[in-house]
């Protein structure tokens, strides 16, 4: 097991889980750590002797701001126990070294945050991949697929947050991809000729696919148009598309089908996958009687041509490989009609499904779909061919104003109009020439970057245009709409009553779900769920459907807390959660039959409640084989208390698997036996309880009372008890959560800092502490209710600063 950074002991002891009334003294190099260096380091690394050509006495006392690589090296040497050397006569105690490492770690972290938060006269914050997609959609009505092959790469993140301006750099490959993306977007928005509208429907099995020996019989019986396609678990239907799509765009795809679930078993799951795009188009559990099929419809953006779609019944079941699992040449009509004798039976003797299976009836396509608003907006930018340059200029101005999220100067506009003039002079077609000018706008830094500040002077506050963008990209992850832009143009948005009204308008819009999904995923680091796929031998019921359901739970939970203006205490502990049928079955919750997440009341004896016992959180801190209590403790430290540790010392041996000949032992037992170094032990005592509190949950978040492990004897009982650095004890995860609730102000401050980092696209520094505290005070006054907290942040001085 990795030895955790020694700083955690002091970070936790000095306020992570102690009373919020405790006040920490200002850090001071001379009084805090210089005596340690004078006693144990200067003798070998000072003016008289410099072992390894390294001096400590000449390093700057501004730790974190100057000589950062050298101080990081000092921290690492002390943390690993390499320094001071063991042959010294007057060695420091482990606690003394821990305190110095913790002090250095805190200063280095503060320095990193200050550097990342530094702002010049002008700040440029590149749009994230999702923000680019949403902005293009609202700007031109084109649903660009940035994740398709050849699309944009994932955005880099800093401690889970993917919107940090200093991290989202621009490379040559980015520029090439933006150019290619702009061309694709404009080609779809303004095709050379209007696309045909496709509306087609067909049976799952066409007449030509039916064996000739059966075709005449079915025709005589009036059943030729009643042939269906039965799908066993894992079976694939490859006949969705019979015609090529006339143009790229949004298409409505519908499947009419039945879904039969065995008693006490899984529901069949419709999984629609486009192979060429490597993209899941749709997935949903299907429950419908054979004689009462349902139609499920969804929208998907698809390129021109024939799509390559696989429809899969994505549930575990018997293999389709043996002859008995194959489709025969006898057409399937109904369960009553049955299958061929050598094929696996669909039902038991009572007519109940033996396995979850689908019965496909028909498929339809409609599109490309273009809304009236999308068509109207495109026409605003592209004038008719008979007009002159004045109308072309006006169309480009409309596009640039929305794209740049501000008014456009005549000088800026001259450049884009000049491009169009040059193209026309070279013989380009009217529409192609204007598209070239539009492409220049879509590749401009004013579009790709959210700009704040002025080049000709220092300005600390946002102007109304910048405030409109900050609010819109916070709540909707897209550009400001016309109402926000108009308020900004008239200088009204910064007024508190106007800003409050606009915040509430944006929050009430369905697009605010983007904030719920994006912020939750980044704050809780949900990208890590499934990073280490669980071992199928150990966790055979874990599959993609369960993983997707796990990831959606905290997102849906956050939405419910925000939409209902519930208190932050719900994140720590609650008597409800958000679950669909798949997750409810995993948790053992009754009466959930929907594939969509819904509010579910938890039984009085439930071990769930809040975020900390949700399967996504518990699994993201596991390695696919076993749970990792230290990593769970680290997650609680980062996500609930906002304390991020530096890297652990290098070259630390991991915990070895339990030998099959040794007595069985829990991971907790092995962890305690593994820690011999007093320096390591003191840190683990501070951080391990935060993770061991959840030892009743295995690597995929399932409840257990014993830990199944190799070795001899009985599987040992799980022990989730622990003691916090301030002496408070707990016996269960539920008791631990009550201790966290007693420190709700700590969590309140952490969530506000995470929210501010997300919303302002930079880390928080010392300069922001007073503003953050002001938002926390308003949240406290409103009983820590999430919607009130978010409103307080938007109305704060902090939100309106650069």
C-alpha positions, 0 to 999 in steps of 0.5 A: 500500500502506498504511504500517503504524503505525510502532510495529510496528518497536519492538514486533517488534524488542523481542521479537516474534521475538527470544529469549524470554530478553530482558527489556524495561525498564519504560516511563518517560515521562521517560526514554523519550520526553520528550527527543524532545518537548522537542527537537522539539515543545515549541517550537511546542506549549509554554508560549510558543507553541501552534500550533493551540491545542495544547500537548504540555507540559501533557498527562498523562504517564500515557499511555493512562490520561489525555488519550487523544484528545490522545496519539492525535492526537500519535501520528498526526501523528508517524506520518504525518510531518506533525510535526515540520514539515519546515522545522525545522532539527534534524529527528529521524531516522526511527528516533527518530520510529518509537521514539516512535510505537511507545512511544505505541502500546504505552501507548495499547493497554495503556490500552485493555485496562485500561479494558476489563478494569476490573471494578466490584463486579458484572460483567454479561456478556451471553450471545452469540447462540450461547450464548443458543441453546445455553442455551435448548436445554438449558433447554427443549429448543427449538432456537431459530433466532437467525439466521433473518430477524428473529432476533438480529444478529451479536455485536460483536467486539474483535480477533476475540473476540466474548465481551467483556462491555464490548463486548456491550452491550444496546440497546432493539432487543435487549430487543424481540428477547429478548421475541419470542424468549422468546414463540417458545420458550415457544410451541414448548415448550408448544403449545395442543394436542399436535402431530400426529406427521408421518411421510411418504415419497414418490418424487422424482417423483409419478405426477401429475407424469408426462406422461400420454403416458408414464404408461400405458406405464410402468404397463404396464412396471411402472416407474411407481414407478421414475421418478427425477429426474436433476440436472445441475450447478446443477440444482434440485429443488423438490419435497421437501415435499408436506405442511405440517409440523404444528408448529414443531420438529426434523424428520428429513429423508432423501434417497435418491439416487445421485451419479456423479463423472466421472473426475478430476472433482468429486463432485456435492454435495447442497445443501439450502436453505430459501428462506423462512428463508434457511438452508442445512439440509444439504450433502454430497458424494454418491458412490453408484452408480446402482443402489446409492443411499444415504440421507442423513439430517439434522435441521433445525428448521423452522416450522409449515407447508409449507417452501420447500426447494430441493435443488441439485447445487452443483457447476460444470458446463454451463449448464442454460439452453439447451434441451439442458440442460432436463428433458424430458417423458420420465420418467428411469428409468436411464442405460441407458434414457437421455434424449431425443435433444436433451438433453445426454448423461449419460455418454460412450461408455464409460458414464462420467459426463460431469459430476457429477450426482445421481439423486434417488429419494425423500424422507421427513420425520419430526417434530416430534422431542422427546426423552424428556429434553426432554419430562421437563424441560418437564414439570418446569416446567409442573404439571398444571392441577389443582395449586395455587400451591405446585406452580406456585411449585416449577416456576418455582423449577426453571426459574429455578435453571437459567436463573439458574445459581444458587439463587433467593431467595424474594423473587425468586420472589415476583415471578414467582409474582405475575405468574402469580397476576395472569394467572390473576385476569385470566382467563388459562388455566392454561398461558398464565398460567404461560408469562407467568411463564416469559417474565419469567424468560427476559427477566430480566437474571439469565438474559441476563447472566452475573453475577459479584460482589456489590452489597454488597461488593468480591469478587475471587474467583468463588463456586462458582455463578459458577465453574460458569458460567465453566467450562460456558460456556468448554467447552460455550457453554451453562449448567451442567448439573445435576451442576455446579449441584449441586456448586456448591450444596454448595460443592464445585466450587472444590476442585482435585480436583473442578474437575479432574474436572469439567473432564475430564468436560466435555472428554470430552463431544461438546459440547466441540466447541463450544469448539473451533469457537468459540474457533478461529474467534475466535482466528484471525478466521475470520469474515473468510474470504470477506469479499472474495469471490475474483474468479471470472475469476481463481479460477474453481474457488473456490466456497462448497463450497471456502470451507466446506471451508477454514473447517472445516480449522482448526477440525477441526485444533484439535479433533484437537490438543486431543483428542489432547493434541498440542503447540502446535508442531503449530499452527506446523508439522505433517506432517498436516492435516484435509481432506475430498475437496474440500480435498484435491483443492485441495491436491493430496492423494490418497486422500480420498473423504469429504465429512467432514474427516479426518486426512490425512498430508502427503507429505514434499515438501508445502508445507502443515503447521500453521495458517499454510499453511492456505487459510483463513488465507491467503485471509482476508488477501487482498482477493479479487484478490491476496494482501496480504503486509502483511496476512498479516504483520499476522495473524501478529503478532496471532494468533501473537504477540499484538501488535495494531497501531493504525490506519495513517496516513490518506491513504496511496496504495495500490499501483497495478495493474501497467500492461500496458505495463510489465515484469511485477513481483511484488507484493513488487517493487512494495511495495519500490519503493512505499516511499520515506519512511524512516519507512514503510520502517523499519516495513515492514522489520519487518512485511513479512517475516512475510507475504512468507514465504508469497508462494508462496501466492496469494490463495486459498491455492494454491501457485505458483512464479511470480506471474501479473501484467499487463505485458510479459515472463515472469511473475516468480518468487516470492521468499519469503525475508526477514530478521527484525529480529534478523538471522535469515534464511530462504529459504522458508515452511518455514524461517520456520516453524522460526524460529517454532518456536524462539520457541514460548514467545512463541506459548505466551504468546499462545495463553494470553492469547487463551484467557484473554480468551475464557474470562474475557470481558475483556481482560488487563491488567498485573494479570494478567501474573503469573497468565498467566505461571504458566499459561505455566510449567505449559504449558512443563512439559507440553511445550506440550500443548494439553489440559494447557494448557487444564486448567492454565488452568481450575485456575489462580488466574486462571480463578477470579478475577473 
